[in-house]
Amino acid sequence: MQEKKVGEIIAEAREKAGLSQRQLAKIANISNAQLSKIESGEIEIPNPKMLRKICDHIDANYQDLMYMIGLGMEVSPLNPFIKNYYSKLNKEELYEARLNVLGSINNSEKLVESCKENLNKENITEKEKELLLHTIEDTEYQINTSREIIKLIESIEIKERNKNAKN
């Protein structure tokens, strides 16, 4: 059985929610043409922000769809471009990259902590709460990706050490 494409899942979830393409496009604040192209498969990899807007209004999990288009951790922890990029770095560049990625993780963790603190404020609106939750989710995804990059850097360094030990 062939796997469903993102557009098919969105179309099915939209229909299940009893929405027309125009209705979903309007409430998701995207153009009907964009939604039509996503559902038909003409746009195979939708913009993540657009995808989130759509998922917010139908029963389709944003992270699952991100995985399906190759931007999520389960299907493809790191895309081939990232793997290729880091594999070409020399020892000093890998060290610098590790520091940068660790700094990014640290900053992202502080952002998540701050967003979680703001969620507990009493005067927060529903829109602000929604934005904070999206920021937390997206930032946690970035943290996970950065951790995968650290693992990749470590594996490259180990291979390099083993290669040098043999010589």
Backbone as JSON Lines, residues from 0, in Angstrom:
{"i":0,"aa":"M","n":[0.83,-1.19,0.0],"ca":[0.0,0.0,0.0],"c":[0.88,1.25,0.0]}
{"i":1,"aa":"Q","n":[0.55,2.18,-0.87],"ca":[1.33,3.4,-1.0],"c":[1.03,4.36,0.15]}
{"i":2,"aa":"E","n":[2.1,5.0,0.66],"ca":[1.92,5.97,1.74],"c":[1.15,7.18,1.23]}
{"i":3,"aa":"K","n":[0.35,7.74,2.11],"ca":[-0.38,8.95,1.76],"c":[0.57,10.13,1.76]}
{"i":4,"aa":"K","n":[0.26,11.08,0.92],"ca":[1.04,12.31,0.86],"c":[0.4,13.34,1.79]}
{"i":5,"aa":"V","n":[1.19,14.35,2.13],"ca":[0.73,15.4,3.04],"c":[-0.57,16.01,2.55]}
{"i":6,"aa":"G","n":[-0.64,16.33,1.27],"ca":[-1.84,16.95,0.71],"c":[-3.08,16.08,0.88]}
{"i":7,"aa":"E","n":[-2.92,14.77,0.7],"ca":[-4.05,13.85,0.86],"c":[-4.54,13.84,2.31]}
{"i":8,"aa":"I","n":[-3.6,13.83,3.24],"ca":[-3.96,13.82,4.66],"c":[-4.69,15.11,5.03]}
{"i":9,"aa":"I","n":[-4.2,16.23,4.51],"ca":[-4.85,17.51,4.79],"c":[-6.26,17.53,4.21]}
{"i":10,"aa":"A","n":[-6.4,17.07,2.96],"ca":[-7.72,17.05,2.32],"c":[-8.7,16.18,3.1]}
{"i":11,"aa":"E","n":[-8.25,15.0,3.52],"ca":[-9.12,14.1,4.29],"c":[-9.52,14.72,5.62]}
{"i":12,"aa":"A","n":[-8.56,15.32,6.32],"ca":[-8.85,15.94,7.62],"c":[-9.78,17.14,7.44]}
{"i":13,"aa":"R","n":[-9.59,17.88,6.37],"ca":[-10.45,19.04,6.09],"c":[-11.89,18.57,5.85]}
{"i":14,"aa":"E","n":[-12.03,17.53,5.01],"ca":[-13.36,17.0,4.71],"c":[-14.02,16.44,5.98]}
{"i":15,"aa":"K","n":[-13.23,15.74,6.79],"ca":[-13.74,15.18,8.05],"c":[-14.23,16.3,8.98]}
{"i":16,"aa":"A","n":[-13.57,17.45,8.92],"ca":[-13.98,18.6,9.74],"c":[-15.18,19.33,9.13]}
{"i":17,"aa":"G","n":[-15.6,18.88,7.94],"ca":[-16.76,19.5,7.3],"c":[-16.46,20.85,6.7]}
{"i":18,"aa":"L","n":[-15.21,21.06,6.29],"ca":[-14.81,22.35,5.72],"c":[-14.53,22.23,4.23]}
{"i":19,"aa":"S","n":[-14.89,23.26,3.48],"ca":[-14.49,23.33,2.08],"c":[-13.07,23.87,2.03]}
{"i":20,"aa":"Q","n":[-12.45,23.78,0.86],"ca":[-11.11,24.37,0.72],"c":[-11.15,25.86,1.02]}
{"i":21,"aa":"R","n":[-12.15,26.53,0.5],"ca":[-12.26,27.98,0.71],"c":[-12.41,28.31,2.2]}
{"i":22,"aa":"Q","n":[-13.23,27.53,2.9],"ca":[-13.44,27.79,4.33],"c":[-12.14,27.6,5.12]}
{"i":23,"aa":"L","n":[-11.44,26.5,4.85],"ca":[-10.19,26.25,5.57],"c":[-9.15,27.32,5.23]}
{"i":24,"aa":"A","n":[-9.05,27.66,3.95],"ca":[-8.09,28.69,3.54],"c":[-8.38,30.0,4.27]}
{"i":25,"aa":"K","n":[-9.66,30.34,4.37],"ca":[-10.03,31.6,5.02],"c":[-9.67,31.59,6.5]}
{"i":26,"aa":"I","n":[-10.04,30.53,7.23],"ca":[-9.76,30.53,8.67],"c":[-8.28,30.33,8.97]}
{"i":27,"aa":"A","n":[-7.55,29.69,8.03],"ca":[-6.1,29.51,8.22],"c":[-5.32,30.72,7.72]}
{"i":28,"aa":"N","n":[-6.04,31.66,7.1],"ca":[-5.42,32.89,6.59],"c":[-4.35,32.6,5.53]}
{"i":29,"aa":"I","n":[-4.7,31.69,4.62],"ca":[-3.84,31.42,3.46],"c":[-4.73,31.5,2.22]}
{"i":30,"aa":"S","n":[-4.12,31.54,1.05],"ca":[-4.94,31.64,-0.15],"c":[-5.53,30.28,-0.51]}
{"i":31,"aa":"N","n":[-6.71,30.32,-1.13],"ca":[-7.35,29.09,-1.58],"c":[-6.46,28.38,-2.6]}
{"i":32,"aa":"A","n":[-5.77,29.16,-3.43],"ca":[-4.88,28.57,-4.44],"c":[-3.75,27.78,-3.78]}
{"i":33,"aa":"Q","n":[-3.18,28.34,-2.7],"ca":[-2.1,27.63,-2.0],"c":[-2.61,26.32,-1.42]}
{"i":34,"aa":"L","n":[-3.76,26.35,-0.76],"ca":[-4.33,25.15,-0.17],"c":[-4.63,24.12,-1.25]}
{"i":35,"aa":"S","n":[-5.19,24.57,-2.35],"ca":[-5.5,23.67,-3.46],"c":[-4.24,22.98,-3.99]}
{"i":36,"aa":"K","n":[-3.17,23.75,-4.14],"ca":[-1.91,23.19,-4.63],"c":[-1.3,22.2,-3.64]}
{"i":37,"aa":"I","n":[-1.46,22.45,-2.35],"ca":[-0.95,21.52,-1.33],"c":[-1.75,20.22,-1.39]}
{"i":38,"aa":"E","n":[-3.07,20.35,-1.4],"ca":[-3.91,19.16,-1.4],"c":[-3.74,18.33,-2.67]}
{"i":39,"aa":"S","n":[-3.51,18.98,-3.8],"ca":[-3.35,18.25,-5.06],"c":[-1.96,17.64,-5.21]}
{"i":40,"aa":"G","n":[-1.03,18.06,-4.36],"ca":[0.33,17.54,-4.45],"c":[1.24,18.39,-5.32]}
{"i":41,"aa":"E","n":[0.69,19.46,-5.89],"ca":[1.51,20.36,-6.7],"c":[2.59,21.01,-5.83]}
{"i":42,"aa":"I","n":[2.23,21.32,-4.59],"ca":[3.22,21.75,-3.6],"c":[3.42,20.56,-2.68]}
{"i":43,"aa":"E","n":[4.54,19.85,-2.85],"ca":[4.79,18.64,-2.06],"c":[5.31,18.96,-0.67]}
{"i":44,"aa":"I","n":[6.08,20.05,-0.56],"ca":[6.65,20.43,0.73],"c":[6.16,21.84,1.06]}
{"i":45,"aa":"P","n":[5.05,21.92,1.79],"ca":[4.53,23.24,2.15],"c":[5.43,23.97,3.13]}
{"i":46,"aa":"N","n":[5.35,25.27,3.1],"ca":[6.04,26.11,4.07],"c":[5.58,25.7,5.47]}
{"i":47,"aa":"P","n":[6.51,25.46,6.41],"ca":[6.11,25.03,7.75],"c":[5.13,25.98,8.45]}
{"i":48,"aa":"K","n":[5.27,27.28,8.25],"ca":[4.33,28.22,8.89],"c":[2.93,28.04,8.32]}
{"i":49,"aa":"M","n":[2.85,27.83,7.01],"ca":[1.57,27.62,6.37],"c":[0.97,26.29,6.84]}
{"i":50,"aa":"L","n":[1.82,25.28,6.94],"ca":[1.37,23.97,7.4],"c":[0.8,24.06,8.81]}
{"i":51,"aa":"R","n":[1.45,24.82,9.66],"ca":[0.95,24.99,11.03],"c":[-0.41,25.67,11.03]}
{"i":52,"aa":"K","n":[-0.56,26.71,10.2],"ca":[-1.84,27.42,10.14],"c":[-2.97,26.46,9.74]}
{"i":53,"aa":"I","n":[-2.67,25.57,8.81],"ca":[-3.67,24.6,8.36],"c":[-3.98,23.62,9.48]}
{"i":54,"aa":"C","n":[-2.95,23.06,10.09],"ca":[-3.13,22.04,11.14],"c":[-3.87,22.58,12.36]}
{"i":55,"aa":"D","n":[-3.76,23.86,12.6],"ca":[-4.45,24.47,13.74],"c":[-5.97,24.36,13.61]}
{"i":56,"aa":"H","n":[-6.47,24.1,12.41],"ca":[-7.92,24.12,12.18],"c":[-8.5,22.79,11.75]}
{"i":57,"aa":"I","n":[-7.67,21.76,11.64],"ca":[-8.16,20.43,11.27],"c":[-7.49,19.4,12.17]}
{"i":58,"aa":"D","n":[-7.97,18.18,12.1],"ca":[-7.4,17.11,12.92],"c":[-6.23,16.46,12.18]}
{"i":59,"aa":"A","n":[-5.14,17.22,12.07],"ca":[-3.9,16.72,11.46],"c":[-2.76,17.21,12.33]}
{"i":60,"aa":"N","n":[-1.89,16.31,12.74],"ca":[-0.8,16.66,13.64],"c":[0.33,17.33,12.87]}
{"i":61,"aa":"Y","n":[0.66,18.54,13.29],"ca":[1.71,19.33,12.62],"c":[3.04,18.6,12.58]}
{"i":62,"aa":"Q","n":[3.47,18.06,13.73],"ca":[4.78,17.38,13.77],"c":[4.79,16.15,12.86]}
{"i":63,"aa":"D","n":[3.69,15.4,12.83],"ca":[3.63,14.23,11.96],"c":[3.78,14.63,10.49]}
{"i":64,"aa":"L","n":[3.13,15.72,10.11],"ca":[3.25,16.18,8.73],"c":[4.65,16.71,8.45]}
{"i":65,"aa":"M","n":[5.26,17.34,9.44],"ca":[6.65,17.79,9.28],"c":[7.56,16.58,9.04]}
{"i":66,"aa":"Y","n":[7.33,15.5,9.79],"ca":[8.11,14.28,9.59],"c":[7.95,13.77,8.16]}
{"i":67,"aa":"M","n":[6.71,13.8,7.69],"ca":[6.42,13.27,6.35],"c":[7.15,14.03,5.25]}
{"i":68,"aa":"I","n":[7.33,15.33,5.43],"ca":[8.0,16.11,4.39],"c":[9.51,16.18,4.62]}
{"i":69,"aa":"G","n":[9.99,15.4,5.59],"ca":[11.43,15.3,5.8],"c":[12.01,16.4,6.66]}
{"i":70,"aa":"L","n":[11.17,17.11,7.39],"ca":[11.67,18.17,8.26],"c":[11.52,17.82,9.73]}
{"i":71,"aa":"G","n":[11.18,16.58,10.0],"ca":[10.99,16.16,11.38],"c":[12.01,15.13,11.81]}
{"i":72,"aa":"M","n":[12.13,14.95,13.1],"ca":[13.17,14.11,13.67],"c":[12.98,12.63,13.39]}
{"i":73,"aa":"E","n":[11.76,12.12,13.34],"ca":[11.57,10.68,13.22],"c":[11.94,10.15,11.83]}
{"i":74,"aa":"V","n":[11.51,10.82,10.78],"ca":[11.76,10.31,9.44],"c":[13.2,10.54,9.02]}
{"i":75,"aa":"S","n":[13.68,11.73,9.24],"ca":[15.03,12.07,8.81],"c":[15.66,12.99,9.84]}
{"i":76,"aa":"P","n":[16.37,12.41,10.84],"ca":[16.93,13.25,11.89],"c":[17.7,14.44,11.33]}
{"i":77,"aa":"L","n":[18.5,14.19,10.33],"ca":[19.22,15.28,9.69],"c":[19.17,15.06,8.19]}
{"i":78,"aa":"N","n":[18.85,16.09,7.47],"ca":[18.77,15.91,6.03],"c":[20.17,15.74,5.44]}
{"i":79,"aa":"P","n":[20.27,15.18,4.25],"ca":[21.58,14.9,3.65],"c":[22.46,16.13,3.51]}
{"i":80,"aa":"F","n":[21.88,17.3,3.27],"ca":[22.67,18.52,3.14],"c":[23.44,18.79,4.43]}
{"i":81,"aa":"I","n":[22.75,18.66,5.57],"ca":[23.4,18.92,6.86],"c":[24.51,17.91,7.1]}
{"i":82,"aa":"K","n":[24.23,16.63,6.85],"ca":[25.26,15.6,7.03],"c":[26.46,15.87,6.15]}
{"i":83,"aa":"N","n":[26.22,16.22,4.91],"ca":[27.29,16.49,3.96],"c":[28.1,17.72,4.41]}
{"i":84,"aa":"Y","n":[27.41,18.75,4.84],"ca":[28.07,19.98,5.28],"c":[29.05,19.69,6.41]}
{"i":85,"aa":"Y","n":[28.58,19.03,7.45],"ca":[29.44,18.79,8.62],"c":[30.55,17.78,8.32]}
{"i":86,"aa":"S","n":[30.29,16.84,7.42],"ca":[31.32,15.84,7.11],"c":[32.51,16.45,6.37]}
{"i":87,"aa":"K","n":[32.32,17.63,5.79],"ca":[33.41,18.28,5.04],"c":[34.23,19.25,5.89]}
{"i":88,"aa":"L","n":[33.83,19.45,7.14],"ca":[34.56,20.39,7.99],"c":[35.84,19.77,8.52]}
{"i":89,"aa":"N","n":[36.87,20.6,8.67],"ca":[38.12,20.11,9.27],"c":[37.99,20.15,10.79]}
{"i":90,"aa":"K","n":[39.04,19.71,11.47],"ca":[39.01,19.57,12.93],"c":[38.66,20.89,13.63]}
{"i":91,"aa":"E","n":[39.3,21.98,13.22],"ca":[39.04,23.27,13.84],"c":[37.61,23.76,13.56]}
{"i":92,"aa":"E","n":[37.16,23.55,12.34],"ca":[35.8,23.97,11.98],"c":[34.75,23.16,12.75]}
{"i":93,"aa":"L","n":[35.03,21.87,12.95],"ca":[34.11,21.04,13.74],"c":[34.03,21.54,15.18]}
{"i":94,"aa":"Y","n":[35.19,21.91,15.73],"ca":[35.24,22.43,17.1],"c":[34.4,23.71,17.2]}
{"i":95,"aa":"E","n":[34.61,24.6,16.24],"ca":[33.86,25.87,16.21],"c":[32.36,25.61,16.03]}
{"i":96,"aa":"A","n":[32.03,24.66,15.16],"ca":[30.62,24.32,14.93],"c":[29.99,23.77,16.2]}
{"i":97,"aa":"R","n":[30.74,22.92,16.92],"ca":[30.23,22.35,18.16],"c":[29.91,23.48,19.16]}
{"i":98,"aa":"L","n":[30.82,24.44,19.29],"ca":[30.59,25.56,20.21],"c":[29.35,26.36,19.8]}
{"i":99,"aa":"N","n":[29.22,26.61,18.51],"ca":[28.07,27.37,18.02],"c":[26.76,26.64,18.28]}
{"i":100,"aa":"V","n":[26.75,25.33,18.02],"ca":[25.53,24.55,18.21],"c":[25.19,24.46,19.7]}
{"i":101,"aa":"L","n":[26.2,24.24,20.54],"ca":[25.95,24.2,21.99],"c":[25.42,25.54,22.49]}
{"i":102,"aa":"G","n":[25.94,26.64,21.96],"ca":[25.44,27.97,22.31],"c":[23.99,28.14,21.88]}
{"i":103,"aa":"S","n":[23.69,27.64,20.7],"ca":[22.32,27.71,20.18],"c":[21.37,26.91,21.07]}
{"i":104,"aa":"I","n":[21.8,25.72,21.49],"ca":[20.97,24.9,22.39],"c":[20.72,25.66,23.69]}
{"i":105,"aa":"N","n":[21.77,26.23,24.25],"ca":[21.65,26.98,25.51],"c":[20.66,28.14,25.37]}
{"i":106,"aa":"N","n":[20.81,28.92,24.31],"ca":[19.91,30.06,24.08],"c":[18.47,29.59,23.86]}
{"i":107,"aa":"S","n":[18.31,28.51,23.11],"ca":[16.97,27.99,22.83],"c":[16.3,27.47,24.09]}
{"i":108,"aa":"E","n":[17.09,26.81,24.95],"ca":[16.53,26.31,26.21],"c":[16.07,27.47,27.1]}
{"i":109,"aa":"K","n":[16.82,28.57,27.09],"ca":[16.42,29.76,27.85],"c":[15.12,30.35,27.29]}
{"i":110,"aa":"L","n":[15.0,30.35,25.96],"ca":[13.78,30.86,25.33],"c":[12.57,30.01,25.72]}
{"i":111,"aa":"V","n":[12.73,28.69,25.69],"ca":[11.63,27.8,26.08],"c":[11.23,28.06,27.53]}
{"i":112,"aa":"E","n":[12.22,28.18,28.4],"ca":[11.96,28.44,29.81],"c":[11.19,29.76,29.99]}
{"i":113,"aa":"S","n":[11.62,30.79,29.28],"ca":[10.95,32.09,29.35],"c":[9.51,32.01,28.85]}
{"i":114,"aa":"C","n":[9.31,31.3,27.75],"ca":[7.96,31.15,27.19],"c":[7.06,30.41,28.17]}
{"i":115,"aa":"K","n":[7.6,29.37,28.8],"ca":[6.8,28.61,29.77],"c":[6.43,29.48,30.97]}
{"i":116,"aa":"E","n":[7.34,30.34,31.4],"ca":[7.03,31.26,32.5],"c":[5.92,32.23,32.09]}
{"i":117,"aa":"N","n":[5.99,32.72,30.85],"ca":[4.97,33.66,30.37],"c":[3.6,33.0,30.23]}
{"i":118,"aa":"L","n":[3.58,31.69,29.98],"ca":[2.3,30.98,29.88],"c":[1.53,31.03,31.2]}
{"i":119,"aa":"N","n":[2.25,31.14,32.29],"ca":[1.62,31.13,33.62],"c":[1.12,32.5,34.07]}
{"i":120,"aa":"K","n":[1.34,33.51,33.28],"ca":[0.87,34.85,33.65],"c":[-0.66,34.9,33.54]}
{"i":121,"aa":"E","n":[-1.27,35.63,34.42],"ca":[-2.74,35.68,34.48],"c":[-3.37,36.49,33.35]}
{"i":122,"aa":"N","n":[-2.71,37.53,32.9],"ca":[-3.33,38.43,31.92],"c":[-3.01,38.06,30.47]}
{"i":123,"aa":"I","n":[-2.65,36.82,30.21],"ca":[-2.29,36.4,28.86],"c":[-3.55,36.11,28.03]}
{"i":124,"aa":"T","n":[-3.57,36.58,26.79],"ca":[-4.71,36.33,25.91],"c":[-4.57,34.96,25.27]}
{"i":125,"aa":"E","n":[-5.65,34.47,24.69],"ca":[-5.61,33.17,24.01],"c":[-4.64,33.2,22.82]}
{"i":126,"aa":"K","n":[-4.62,34.31,22.1],"ca":[-3.71,34.45,20.96],"c":[-2.26,34.41,21.42]}
{"i":127,"aa":"E","n":[-1.97,35.12,22.51],"ca":[-0.6,35.11,23.05],"c":[-0.22,33.72,23.53]}
{"i":128,"aa":"K","n":[-1.17,33.04,24.16],"ca":[-0.92,31.68,24.63],"c":[-0.62,30.75,23.45]}
{"i":129,"aa":"E","n":[-1.4,30.89,22.4],"ca":[-1.19,30.07,21.2],"c":[0.19,30.33,20.6]}
{"i":130,"aa":"L","n":[0.58,31.6,20.5],"ca":[1.89,31.95,19.96],"c":[3.02,31.4,20.84]}
{"i":131,"aa":"L","n":[2.85,31.49,22.15],"ca":[3.86,30.95,23.06],"c":[3.98,29.43,22.91]}
{"i":132,"aa":"L","n":[2.85,28.75,22.81],"ca":[2.88,27.29,22.65],"c":[3.55,26.89,21.34]}
{"i":133,"aa":"H","n":[3.27,27.63,20.27],"ca":[3.93,27.36,18.99],"c":[5.43,27.62,19.08]}
{"i":134,"aa":"T","n":[5.79,28.7,19.74],"ca":[7.21,29.02,19.91],"c":[7.92,27.93,20.69]}
{"i":135,"aa":"I","n":[7.28,27.46,21.75],"ca":[7.87,26.37,22.55],"c":[8.06,25.13,21.69]}
{"i":136,"aa":"E","n":[7.01,24.75,20.96],"ca":[7.07,23.55,20.13],"c":[8.17,23.67,19.06]}
{"i":137,"aa":"D","n":[8.21,24.8,18.38],"ca":[9.21,25.0,17.33],"c":[10.62,25.05,17.89]}
{"i":138,"aa":"T","n":[10.78,25.7,19.03],"ca":[12.11,25.82,19.63],"c":[12.59,24.48,20.16]}
{"i":139,"aa":"E","n":[11.68,23.69,20.73],"ca":[12.07,22.35,21.19],"c":[12.49,21.48,20.01]}
{"i":140,"aa":"Y","n":[11.82,21.66,18.88],"ca":[12.22,20.95,17.66],"c":[13.64,21.36,17.26]}
{"i":141,"aa":"Q","n":[13.93,22.66,17.31],"ca":[15.27,23.15,16.97],"c":[16.31,22.6,17.94]}
{"i":142,"aa":"I","n":[15.95,22.51,19.21],"ca":[16.87,21.95,20.2],"c":[17.18,20.5,19.87]}
{"i":143,"aa":"N","n":[16.15,19.73,19.53],"ca":[16.36,18.32,19.17],"c":[17.23,18.19,17.93]}
{"i":144,"aa":"T","n":[17.0,19.05,16.95],"ca":[17.82,19.03,15.74],"c":[19.27,19.36,16.09]}
{"i":145,"aa":"S","n":[19.47,20.36,16.93],"ca":[20.82,20.74,17.34],"c":[21.51,19.6,18.08]}
{"i":146,"aa":"R","n":[20.77,18.89,18.9],"ca":[21.35,17.74,19.61],"c":[21.77,16.65,18.62]}
{"i":147,"aa":"E","n":[20.97,16.47,17.58],"ca":[21.34,15.5,16.54],"c":[22.61,15.95,15.82]}
{"i":148,"aa":"I","n":[22.75,17.25,15.61],"ca":[23.97,17.77,14.97],"c":[25.17,17.52,15.87]}
{"i":149,"aa":"I","n":[25.02,17.7,17.18],"ca":[26.12,17.41,18.11],"c":[26.51,15.94,18.0]}
{"i":150,"aa":"K","n":[25.52,15.04,17.95],"ca":[25.82,13.6,17.8],"c":[26.57,13.35,16.49]}
{"i":151,"aa":"L","n":[26.15,14.03,15.42],"ca":[26.82,13.88,14.13],"c":[28.26,14.35,14.22]}
{"i":152,"aa":"I","n":[28.49,15.5,14.82],"ca":[29.85,16.04,14.98],"c":[30.7,15.05,15.77]}
{"i":153,"aa":"E","n":[30.15,14.53,16.85],"ca":[30.89,13.56,17.67],"c":[31.25,12.31,16.86]}
{"i":154,"aa":"S","n":[30.31,11.84,16.06],"ca":[30.58,10.64,15.26],"c":[31.65,10.91,14.2]}
{"i":155,"aa":"I","n":[31.64,12.1,13.61],"ca":[32.67,12.48,12.63],"c":[34.03,12.56,13.33]}
{"i":156,"aa":"E","n":[34.06,13.16,14.51],"ca":[35.33,13.27,15.26],"c":[35.87,11.89,15.64]}
{"i":157,"aa":"I","n":[35.0,10.98,16.04],"ca":[35.44,9.62,16.4],"c":[36.01,8.91,15.18]}
{"i":158,"aa":"K","n":[35.32,9.02,14.05],"ca":[35.82,8.39,12.82],"c":[37.18,8.95,12.45]}
{"i":159,"aa":"E","n":[37.34,10.26,12.6],"ca":[38.61,10.9,12.26],"c":[39.72,10.43,13.21]}
{"i":160,"aa":"R","n":[39.42,10.33,14.5],"ca":[40.42,9.83,15.46],"c":[40.81,8.39,15.15]}
{"i":161,"aa":"N","n":[39.82,7.56,14.83],"ca":[40.11,6.16,14.5],"c":[40.95,6.06,13.23]}
{"i":162,"aa":"K","n":[40.65,6.92,12.26],"ca":[41.41,6.93,11.02],"c":[42.86,7.34,11.29]}
{"i":163,"aa":"N","n":[43.04,8.36,12.13],"ca":[44.38,8.83,12.47],"c":[45.15,7.81,13.3]}
{"i":164,"aa":"A","n":[44.45,7.05,14.14],"ca":[45.1,6.04,14.98],"c":[45.64,4.9,14.12]}
{"i":165,"aa":"K","n":[44.97,4.62,13.01],"ca":[45.41,3.54,12.12],"c":[46.63,3.94,11.32]}
{"i":166,"aa":"N","n":[46.8,5.24,11.1],"ca":[47.92,5.73,10.27],"c":[49.18,5.89,11.04]}
